[in-house]
Amino acid sequence: IVHGNNFYYSFNTDKYDEIFFENNSLVLVLFDGDSSSTRYKFKSVKVKDGILEMKIIKYMYSTILCDVEPWTSVVEVTKEEANNINDVNVIIKEVDR
């Protein structure tokens, strides 16, 4: 499960209590988008064989602004998965809009 789309997005944190963290962890994903007119969407997130793999779709619009926008997302993983992550693989597919 992934929450957030960009730096300005906020989500409900009520479920992140002691009970949630007994068996789960959160991974904070931070990166700089190459333009505030570009949008990103997580297609899938999985942990397999110690690798956190994130597939992201990058939506490119016809108007590209010359700025950089920070993006922040939160990924939920089990505590066991978090303890076994030793590498990250990010796959970004660009799509024209």
Secondary structure, 3 states (H helix, E strand, C coil): CEECCCCCCCCCCCCCCHHHHHHEEEEEEEEEECCCCCEEEEEEEEEECCEEEEEEEEEECCCCCCCCEEEEEEEEEEHHHHHHCCEEEEEEEEEEC
